[in-house]
Amino acid sequence: MNTKFHPYYAVIFTSKHSNTLEGYTEMAIQMEQLAKEQPGFLGMDSARNDIGITVSYWESLDSITQWKQHSDHLVAQRKSRNHWYSWYNVKICKVEREYEF
């Protein structure tokens, strides 16, 4: 991810799977590919053990809103609530600074 540093936004999605995961992997792959095509998308990091954490990075709050309201993403959200997740939490944060080693 290259932001040529300007402040940007991170959407932190933390979740626990339910016992029903049929179709989940396919949908997750489809949503990641679709997110990459959205205006304002900067990148994504993800890890999963007992709890999953996916952080997606966006140029603006407007780009996050547009992604949340995308028709295919709305279908995935509904299936997630009804089938794939027993719990989730979303946090939206502004990244003011970053560094790495």
Buried (B, 14 or more C-beta within 10 A) or exposed (E): EEEEEEEBBBBBBBBEBBEEEEEBEEBBEBBEEBBEEBEBBBBBEEEEEEEBBBBBBBBEEEBBEBBEEBEEBEEBBEBBEEBBBEEBEEEEEEBEEEEEE
